[in-house]
């Protein structure tokens, strides 16, 4: 359920201070704690009244009668969208992230460094999702026939990423046919995505069937993403699982086990992270990620797309407890995505 943001400036500031205080301490927040950090001279009674209004609005809850208040998912959502989204990256984080990302030279090295930075920032998971197979830009293809009739297909994409797969095609191929098919792809389709290649081959078959019948059908068979398969392990890099496991929000062992199982499956993470590519926001924030597991209500996702030569490639981000330092995490995710995009674009 989404709640309208508080209208009064005072209420909004009190709510932001409560969220910040709870993120820092992990303890229910009292009116006295807020009065000490509030810029206006308000009595604790006034602040208690504001907190009661915020509780009625669905932004706070009280664990028990004598306790202070704790932010709800709606409060975190308000804070991420309206407060943290205005934050700027600290000088210290900018310099640290720059140093961490500077030493890479290959896509794999940059991916590992990005994952490490994101995990450190969030105290949770740092995740980098590679582009899906069908959207990779082909630079070179090679194919070999194995003695038992299977075919090894190696696709090298821009930036040096390699995807390989051993296939058992529906019909037998000779090495001569495989050489001709890879040569045809390399001459005509270098710089194309697999989806674009398949669309063009189908059009050639429809318009010039006699000329392209054999070679186009071979290429369609051997470059079909559904046949090549999408391997989640080769598409996603995850770092920081141990930090999630030690978070107090997941003290319940059943919930923790379910969450760790979902992380291991990886395809759920890919689905959630890739959703951010379709959104117009430069940084996508989701409070409560039920798509991952039932315990996902205690999880926050912050992600951003990355590009290569201004073309969308994949996504990266953090998944951590909802009690996360949003201002730092959101600015860091945006900066890592920028540096990662720049690094990939420099690799020939």
N, C-alpha and C positions, 0 to 999 in steps of 0.2 A: 504494500500500500504506500502511495506517495502522499506526503502531507505538504500543504502550501507553506512556503517559508514564512517565518514571523515577519510582520509588517513593520513593527516599531524598531527603530534603530537600536534603542536600548536593549530590547529583547534579543535582537540579533547578536549584539556584542556580548551579552551575558551568555548566550548559547555557545558562541565561539570560544569564550574563555573557559566554559565548563568542559568543552571537548578537549581543548588544549591541556587543561589541568589533568583530566582523566588520562589522556595519552601519556603524560609525563609521570603520573603517580600510580595509575592502575587502581586507585582507591576511589570509592564514592565521594563526590565533591560536595562540600558544605557551602552554605551561603557566606560564612565567614571567610573561607578560602578565596571566594570570588571577590568579596568586598576589598580584600587586600590588593588585588591586581587590577581592579576596575578603575578606569581613568576618571570617572565621575565620583563625587562624594555621595555615595548611596548607603543608606543604612542596611544592615543585614535583614531587617524586616521587609524592606522594599525588594531586596534581591530574592528573599524567600517567596514573595508574592509573584515575582517574575518567573521564578523556577516552577511555581505551581501552575502558572499559565502554560509554560513550556511542556510540563508534564501532561496537562490536559490536551495539548496540541499533538501529543505523540512523540515528542522529541526527547523526553527524559523518563526514567522510571526510578522508583525507590526500592532497593532490595528488601529493606525492612523499615519499620516505622521510624526508628531513631537514626537511620543512616542518611547520608547525603544522596545526591542523584547521580545516575549513570546514563551516559548517552545511549540512545537507541540507533537503529540503522538509519532512521530518518535524520537524526542529528549528524551522523557521519556523512550522510549524503549532502546535507546542507553545507557542512563545513568544507567538503571536497569541492563542491561546485561553486560556492560563492566566496569562500575565504582562501583556501589553498590554491585555487586556480589563479589568484592574483599574485601569488608569491613569485619571488625571483631566486635563482640559484645563488647560494652563498659563494663568496670568493674561494673559500677553502674547498668546497665540494667541486667547483669548476676546475681548480688546479689539480685536485686529487684524481678526478675522473679523467682529465686530460692526460695525466701521467700514466694511469692504468691502461688507457686505450692506445697510447702512443707506440707501444713496443710491438704490436702485431704486424705481420706481413702477409698472412694468408687469411681467407675467410674463416677457416677453422680457428685460428688464433684470435681473431677479432671476436668471434662468437664466444669463445671461452672467457675472454676478458670482459666482455659485456655482461655475460651471465654472472661473473664474480662480483662486478660492481653493483649490479641490481640486487643480488642477494645480500650484500653488505648493507646497502641503503635501507632495504625493507625489513631486515632481520627475518626474512622469509625466503620465498623462492624467487630466484632470478631466472627468467625464461626467455629464450630466443627461438622463434619458430621460422624455419626456412620456408621459402615459397613452395607451394604444392607442386608436384611433379608436372602437372599439365600446364603450369604457368612459367616453367623455367625457360630461359632463352638459350636455345641450342647453339653451341659454338662448333662442336665436332661430334661425330658419331662413329663408333667402331662396332663391328659384329664378328663373332667367331662361331664356327660350328664345332660342337663337341662330338666325340665318337658315338655317343648314344642317341644323337639326333637333336639334343637340346641346343639352344642358341644363347650365347652370352651377348647381351646388348649393353654397351657402355656409352652413356651420354655425358658429354662434357659441356657444362654451361658457362656462360660469361662469368668471369671472376675465378674460374678454375675449379668450381664445384663439380664433383663427379657422381653420377648415379649409375649403378650397374645392377643388372638383373639377369638371372638365368631362367630362360623361358623354355617351355615345351610347346611349340606352336602347333596349331591344328593341322598343318600340313608340313611335309618335310621340305627342307631347304638345302641347297648346295652352298659350298663356300663361295662359289662364283656369284650366285644370286645375292648372297649377303654382301659381298664386296660391291656389287653393282648398286644395291640399295643404299648402303652407307655413302658411297660416292655420290649418288643422286641427291641424298639429303644434304651432304656437305656443300655441294655445288650450288644448290637452289635454295636452301633453307637456313643457312647459317645466319643467326640473328633473329630467328623466328621462335615463338613459343610452340610447344607441342599442340596446343589447342588450335593455333593459327595454321600450323602445318597440316593438321588433319582436315580443317575446313577447306584449305586450298586444294588438297588432294581429292577430296570428295567432289569439289567443283570441277576439277580436271577430269575426273571419271565421268561426270555427268555431261560435260561438253565435248571432251575429246577422248572418249573411251578407248577407241582402237589404238591411239598413240600411247596412252598411259596405263592401259589395262594391267599389265603384269607388274611393272615397277611400282605403281601407285598402290596396288593391293598389298604388295609385300611391305611397303613402307607403312601403310595403315596398320597392318597386323603387328609389325615389330615395334611400332612407336605408339601403341595404344596405352594410355595411362592406366586403364582398368586392367590390362594384361600385365603391364610392367609392375603394377601394384604400388600402393602408397605405404611405405614403411614408416610408422610413427617414430621409431628410434632414429632414423636418419633425418627426420624433419625437425626435431625439437631437441634443444639443449636445456637441461634443468640443473640448477645448482642451488644448494641451501636447504635440502630436505631435512637435515638434522635440526635446523633452526626452527622449522615448523613443529617438529616433534617435541621440542622443549618449551614451546609457547604455553603460558598458563591457560589460554583460552581452550586448549585441547588436552586438559588434564584428564578428561573422560577417555579411557583407553579404547572404548568401542568406537567413539567418534574419531579418535586419532587413527585407529586401524582402518576405518572406512576411507578417511581422507588420504592416507598413505597409499592405499590400494588404488584409489582414483589417480593419484600422481603417477604411480607405476604404469597404469594403462596408457597414459600419455595422449591418447586420441581425444579425450575430453578436454585436456588443456589446449590442444591444437584448435578445436572447435571454438572454445571460448576466446582465445587470443586472436584468432583470425577474424572474429566478429568486429574487432575494433577497426579493421581496415575499411569496413563499409560505413563507418560513422564519420561525420564531418569534423568532429572535434580533433584537434591535434593530439590531445591526451584523453584517453577514454577511461572513465572510472565507473566501476560497478561495485556497489556495496551489497554483499550477500551474493554468493555464487553457487546457487543450488544446482547448476548444471554439472558441477564437479562432484558433489556428494550432498547428502542430507545435512551434514554438518557445515555445509557451505554458507549457512547464514552467518557464521562467525568469520567469514573470509572476505577480504577486499581485494579487488583486481585493479591495477593501474597499468595501462598499456598504451603503446603508440606504434604506428606503422613505420617501417623504414623503407628506403628506396635505393635504387641504383640508377644513376643517370636520370633521376627524376621519375623513374618508373617504379610503381609499387612492387615490393619484393615479398615482404613478410611482416612479422610483428614481433615486438619484444615487450617485456614488462615485468611486473612483480605481482606475486600473490602472497599475501600475508594476513595476519590477524586484523580484524577491523580496528583494533587499537594500534594504529600505525601512525607514524609521523608523516602526514599527508603532504604537507608543504615541501618537505625535503624529498619524499619519494616522487611526487609528481614532477618537480623541476628536474630531478635527476633522470627520470625516465625520458623526458623530452630531450635532455642534453645527450644522453647515451644514444638515443635514436638518431639524433643529428650527426654525432661523430661516427656512428656505425655506418650510416648512409654515405658520409663523405669517404670513409675508408674503403668501402666496397667500390665506390665510383672510381677510385684511384687505381684499383687493381685491374690490369688488362687481362 
